[in-house]
Amino acid sequence: MLVVYLIQKQRADLFVHRRCALWCPEVYQDHKGALRNVQKAVASASKLKCAHCNRTGASIACKAPSCGKISHL
């Protein structure tokens, strides 16, 4: 089942997929199942470029110690 979360921003609404958000290192679920730190993850990803497509919005870092590449989910 696809669950989409609405995040209130200053000028526009932002929709994110729950499963995608949970892949971001800053995001976690609280004891009631609500996602936390989603806005922080979106803000961080908006500054990072994907190593594959060179567009901003990347949030998943390679786990190899010497790699340092960041990608989209």
LOVEXPA-380005 format. One record per residue: residue number from 1; residue in three letters; chain; x, y, z of N, C-alpha, C, O, CB in turn. Coordinates in steps of 0.2 Angstrom, whole numbers, padded with zeros to 4 digits. Glycine has a CB too. Layout:
BEGIN
(pado NUM; ALA; A; (X; Y; Z); (X; Y; Z); (X; Y; Z); (X; Y; Z); (X; Y; Z))
...
END
This chain:
BEGIN
(pado 1; MET; A; (0004; -0006; 0000); (0000; 0000; 0000); (0004; 0006; 0000); (0009; 0007; 0004); (-0005; 0000; 0006))
(pado 2; LEU; A; (0003; 0011; -0004); (0007; 0017; -0005); (0004; 0022; 0000); (-0002; 0024; -0001); (0007; 0020; -0012))
(pado 3; VAL; A; (0008; 0025; 0004); (0005; 0030; 0009); (0009; 0036; 0007); (0015; 0036; 0007); (0006; 0028; 0016))
(pado 4; VAL; A; (0006; 0042; 0006); (0009; 0048; 0005); (0008; 0053; 0010); (0002; 0054; 0013); (0007; 0051; -0002))
(pado 5; TYR; A; (0013; 0056; 0013); (0013; 0061; 0018); (0013; 0068; 0015); (0017; 0069; 0011); (0019; 0060; 0023))
(pado 6; LEU; A; (0009; 0072; 0018); (0009; 0079; 0016); (0013; 0083; 0021); (0012; 0083; 0027); (0002; 0082; 0016))
(pado 7; ILE; A; (0018; 0087; 0019); (0022; 0091; 0023); (0020; 0099; 0022); (0021; 0101; 0016); (0029; 0090; 0023))
(pado 8; GLN; A; (0018; 0102; 0027); (0017; 0109; 0026); (0023; 0113; 0026); (0027; 0113; 0030); (0012; 0112; 0032))
(pado 9; LYS; A; (0024; 0117; 0020); (0030; 0121; 0019); (0027; 0128; 0019); (0021; 0130; 0020); (0034; 0120; 0013))
(pado 10; GLN; A; (0032; 0133; 0019); (0030; 0140; 0019); (0025; 0142; 0013); (0020; 0145; 0014); (0036; 0145; 0019))
(pado 11; ARG; A; (0027; 0140; 0007); (0023; 0142; 0001); (0020; 0137; -0002); (0015; 0138; -0006); (0028; 0146; -0003))
(pado 12; ALA; A; (0022; 0131; -0001); (0019; 0125; -0005); (0018; 0119; -0001); (0022; 0118; 0004); (0023; 0124; -0012))
(pado 13; ASP; A; (0014; 0115; -0003); (0014; 0108; 0000); (0019; 0103; -0003); (0020; 0104; -0009); (0007; 0105; 0000))
(pado 14; LEU; A; (0021; 0099; 0001); (0026; 0094; -0002); (0024; 0087; 0000); (0022; 0086; 0005); (0033; 0095; 0001))
(pado 15; PHE; A; (0023; 0083; -0005); (0021; 0076; -0004); (0027; 0071; -0005); (0031; 0072; -0009); (0015; 0074; -0009))
(pado 16; VAL; A; (0027; 0067; 0000); (0033; 0062; 0000); (0030; 0055; 0001); (0025; 0054; 0004); (0038; 0063; 0005))
(pado 17; HIS; A; (0033; 0050; -0002); (0031; 0043; -0001); (0034; 0041; 0006); (0040; 0042; 0007); (0033; 0038; -0007))
(pado 18; ARG; A; (0030; 0038; 0010); (0032; 0035; 0016); (0038; 0031; 0016); (0043; 0032; 0019); (0026; 0032; 0020))
(pado 19; ARG; A; (0038; 0026; 0012); (0044; 0021; 0011); (0050; 0024; 0009); (0055; 0023; 0011); (0042; 0015; 0006))
(pado 20; CYS; A; (0049; 0029; 0004); (0055; 0033; 0002); (0058; 0037; 0008); (0064; 0037; 0008); (0053; 0038; -0004))
(pado 21; ALA; A; (0054; 0041; 0011); (0056; 0045; 0017); (0060; 0041; 0022); (0065; 0043; 0025); (0050; 0048; 0020))
(pado 22; LEU; A; (0058; 0035; 0023); (0061; 0030; 0028); (0068; 0028; 0026); (0072; 0026; 0031); (0057; 0024; 0030))
(pado 23; TRP; A; (0070; 0029; 0020); (0077; 0027; 0018); (0082; 0033; 0020); (0088; 0032; 0020); (0077; 0026; 0010))
(pado 24; CYS; A; (0079; 0039; 0021); (0083; 0045; 0022); (0086; 0044; 0030); (0082; 0042; 0034); (0080; 0051; 0022))
(pado 25; PRO; A; (0092; 0045; 0031); (0095; 0043; 0037); (0092; 0047; 0043); (0093; 0045; 0049); (0103; 0045; 0037))
(pado 26; GLU; A; (0090; 0053; 0041); (0087; 0058; 0047); (0080; 0056; 0049); (0078; 0057; 0054); (0087; 0065; 0045))
(pado 27; VAL; A; (0077; 0052; 0045); (0070; 0051; 0046); (0069; 0045; 0050); (0072; 0039; 0049); (0066; 0050; 0039))
(pado 28; TYR; A; (0064; 0045; 0055); (0062; 0039; 0059); (0055; 0040; 0061); (0052; 0045; 0060); (0067; 0039; 0065))
(pado 29; GLN; A; (0052; 0034; 0063); (0045; 0034; 0065); (0045; 0034; 0073); (0049; 0031; 0076); (0042; 0027; 0063))
(pado 30; ASP; A; (0040; 0038; 0075); (0039; 0039; 0083); (0035; 0033; 0085); (0033; 0028; 0081); (0036; 0045; 0085))
(pado 31; HIS; A; (0034; 0033; 0091); (0030; 0027; 0094); (0023; 0026; 0092); (0020; 0021; 0092); (0030; 0027; 0102))
(pado 32; LYS; A; (0020; 0032; 0089); (0013; 0031; 0086); (0014; 0030; 0078); (0008; 0030; 0075); (0010; 0038; 0087))
(pado 33; GLY; A; (0020; 0029; 0075); (0020; 0028; 0068); (0021; 0034; 0064); (0021; 0034; 0058); (0015; 0024; 0066))
(pado 34; ALA; A; (0021; 0040; 0067); (0022; 0046; 0063); (0029; 0047; 0061); (0034; 0045; 0065); (0020; 0052; 0067))
(pado 35; LEU; A; (0030; 0050; 0055); (0037; 0051; 0053); (0040; 0057; 0056); (0036; 0062; 0056); (0037; 0051; 0045))
(pado 36; ARG; A; (0046; 0057; 0058); (0049; 0063; 0061); (0055; 0065; 0056); (0058; 0061; 0053); (0051; 0062; 0068))
(pado 37; ASN; A; (0057; 0071; 0056); (0063; 0074; 0053); (0062; 0074; 0045); (0067; 0074; 0042); (0069; 0070; 0055))
(pado 38; VAL; A; (0056; 0073; 0042); (0055; 0073; 0035); (0057; 0080; 0032); (0061; 0080; 0027); (0048; 0071; 0033))
(pado 39; GLN; A; (0055; 0085; 0035); (0057; 0092; 0032); (0065; 0093; 0032); (0068; 0096; 0028); (0054; 0097; 0036))
(pado 40; LYS; A; (0068; 0090; 0038); (0075; 0091; 0038); (0079; 0087; 0032); (0083; 0089; 0029); (0078; 0088; 0045))
(pado 41; ALA; A; (0076; 0081; 0031); (0079; 0077; 0026); (0078; 0080; 0019); (0082; 0080; 0015); (0075; 0070; 0026))
(pado 42; VAL; A; (0072; 0083; 0018); (0071; 0086; 0011); (0075; 0092; 0011); (0078; 0093; 0005); (0063; 0089; 0011))
(pado 43; ALA; A; (0076; 0096; 0016); (0081; 0102; 0016); (0088; 0099; 0014); (0091; 0103; 0010); (0081; 0106; 0022))
(pado 44; SER; A; (0090; 0094; 0017); (0097; 0092; 0016); (0098; 0089; 0009); (0103; 0091; 0006); (0099; 0086; 0021))
(pado 45; ALA; A; (0093; 0085; 0007); (0093; 0082; 0000); (0093; 0088; -0005); (0096; 0087; -0011); (0088; 0077; -0001))
(pado 46; SER; A; (0090; 0093; -0004); (0089; 0098; -0009); (0096; 0102; -0011); (0097; 0105; -0016); (0084; 0104; -0007))
(pado 47; LYS; A; (0101; 0101; -0006); (0107; 0104; -0007); (0113; 0099; -0010); (0118; 0100; -0012); (0110; 0106; -0001))
(pado 48; LEU; A; (0111; 0092; -0010); (0115; 0087; -0013); (0114; 0085; -0020); (0108; 0084; -0022); (0115; 0081; -0008))
(pado 49; LYS; A; (0119; 0084; -0024); (0119; 0082; -0031); (0120; 0074; -0031); (0124; 0071; -0028); (0123; 0085; -0035))
(pado 50; CYS; A; (0116; 0071; -0035); (0116; 0064; -0037); (0122; 0062; -0041); (0124; 0066; -0045); (0110; 0061; -0040))
(pado 51; ALA; A; (0126; 0057; -0039); (0132; 0055; -0042); (0130; 0052; -0049); (0135; 0052; -0053); (0136; 0050; -0038))
(pado 52; HIS; A; (0124; 0050; -0050); (0123; 0047; -0057); (0119; 0052; -0062); (0121; 0052; -0068); (0118; 0041; -0055))
(pado 53; CYS; A; (0115; 0056; -0059); (0111; 0061; -0064); (0113; 0068; -0063); (0112; 0072; -0067); (0104; 0060; -0063))
(pado 54; ASN; A; (0117; 0070; -0058); (0120; 0076; -0057); (0114; 0081; -0055); (0115; 0087; -0055); (0123; 0079; -0063))
(pado 55; ARG; A; (0108; 0079; -0053); (0103; 0083; -0051); (0102; 0083; -0043); (0104; 0078; -0040); (0096; 0081; -0054))
(pado 56; THR; A; (0100; 0089; -0041); (0099; 0089; -0033); (0093; 0085; -0031); (0089; 0083; -0035); (0098; 0096; -0031))
(pado 57; GLY; A; (0093; 0083; -0024); (0088; 0079; -0021); (0090; 0072; -0019); (0086; 0068; -0017); (0083; 0079; -0026))
(pado 58; ALA; A; (0097; 0071; -0020); (0100; 0065; -0018); (0100; 0064; -0010); (0101; 0069; -0007); (0107; 0064; -0021))
(pado 59; SER; A; (0099; 0058; -0007); (0098; 0058; 0000); (0102; 0051; 0002); (0102; 0050; 0008); (0092; 0058; 0002))
(pado 60; ILE; A; (0103; 0047; -0002); (0106; 0040; 0000); (0113; 0040; -0001); (0115; 0040; -0007); (0102; 0034; -0003))
(pado 61; ALA; A; (0117; 0039; 0004); (0125; 0039; 0003); (0127; 0032; 0003); (0124; 0027; 0006); (0128; 0043; 0009))
(pado 62; CYS; A; (0132; 0031; -0001); (0135; 0024; -0002); (0138; 0022; 0005); (0141; 0027; 0008); (0140; 0024; -0008))
(pado 63; LYS; A; (0138; 0016; 0007); (0140; 0014; 0013); (0148; 0012; 0013); (0151; 0010; 0018); (0136; 0008; 0016))
(pado 64; ALA; A; (0151; 0011; 0007); (0158; 0010; 0006); (0162; 0015; 0009); (0161; 0021; 0007); (0160; 0008; -0001))
(pado 65; PRO; A; (0166; 0014; 0014); (0170; 0019; 0017); (0174; 0024; 0013); (0174; 0030; 0014); (0175; 0016; 0022))
(pado 66; SER; A; (0176; 0022; 0007); (0180; 0026; 0003); (0176; 0029; -0003); (0179; 0033; -0007); (0186; 0023; 0000))
(pado 67; CYS; A; (0170; 0028; -0003); (0166; 0030; -0009); (0163; 0037; -0009); (0166; 0042; -0012); (0160; 0025; -0010))
(pado 68; GLY; A; (0159; 0039; -0004); (0156; 0046; -0003); (0151; 0048; -0008); (0149; 0054; -0008); (0162; 0050; -0004))
(pado 69; LYS; A; (0149; 0043; -0013); (0144; 0045; -0018); (0137; 0045; -0015); (0136; 0042; -0010); (0144; 0040; -0024))
(pado 70; ILE; A; (0133; 0050; -0017); (0126; 0051; -0015); (0121; 0050; -0021); (0123; 0052; -0026); (0125; 0058; -0011))
(pado 71; SER; A; (0116; 0046; -0020); (0111; 0045; -0025); (0104; 0046; -0023); (0102; 0047; -0017); (0112; 0038; -0028))
(pado 72; HIS; A; (0100; 0046; -0028); (0092; 0046; -0027); (0090; 0039; -0025); (0094; 0034; -0026); (0088; 0049; -0033))
(pado 73; LEU; A; (0085; 0038; -0022); (0082; 0032; -0020); (0080; 0028; -0026); (0078; 0023; -0026); (0077; 0032; -0015))
END
